[in-house]
């Protein structure tokens, strides 16, 4: 890393929505305040009250990529995203802290009236719609269930209702979306929360600037 790059602000990669909102108190604990709201601003690079730190706003699934390749020094991403990223990209990320924010669970869900247990016990081959292909593949492999995986990027709940899939694997928080679409969660795969991830090169070359933020995040998330 060149000397000039060391003078640049640290860059934290975040996604809009729940992770961003639940990160604000962690930043505040480090004495940092975000001066613009990504929901109302068109800017993708946001300043903070600390001239040594800026935020970039990217898709949740892209946060690990920005961090791994050094476009961001650190970021916050859900375990679901990190699991899928790791399947395609070995190494490159240091994950020092589970921040215990944006909690939910990754579940198997089916339409009301579908006998999932019977289908599994009878050895039926199931069609599963999901954005989380790697997690779904490993889950059903552990159970010895034969599945055809269909990758979708949104509106997962629609798949069982229109016959695209027998079940979905998706994130569930309150369960209200499932209920509104006449679906039921039948199996939990893993509990999900968000983790702080750090570029390994930045950790070595910019430790003096990064470590106080990492320590503040760790203390705030443990409170």
Secondary structure, DSSP 8 states (H G I E B T S, - for coil): --HHHHTS-EEEEE-TTHHHHHHHHHHHHTT--B-S-TTT---SEEEBSSTTEEEEE--GGGHHHHHHTTSSSEEEEEHHHHHHHHHHS-S-EEEEEE---S-EEEEEEEETT--HHHHHHTT--EEEEES-HHHHHHHHHHHT--EEEEE-SS-TTHHHHTTS-SEEEEEESSSHHHHHTTEEEEEEEEEE-EEEEEEHHHHHHSHHHHHHHHHHHHHHHH-
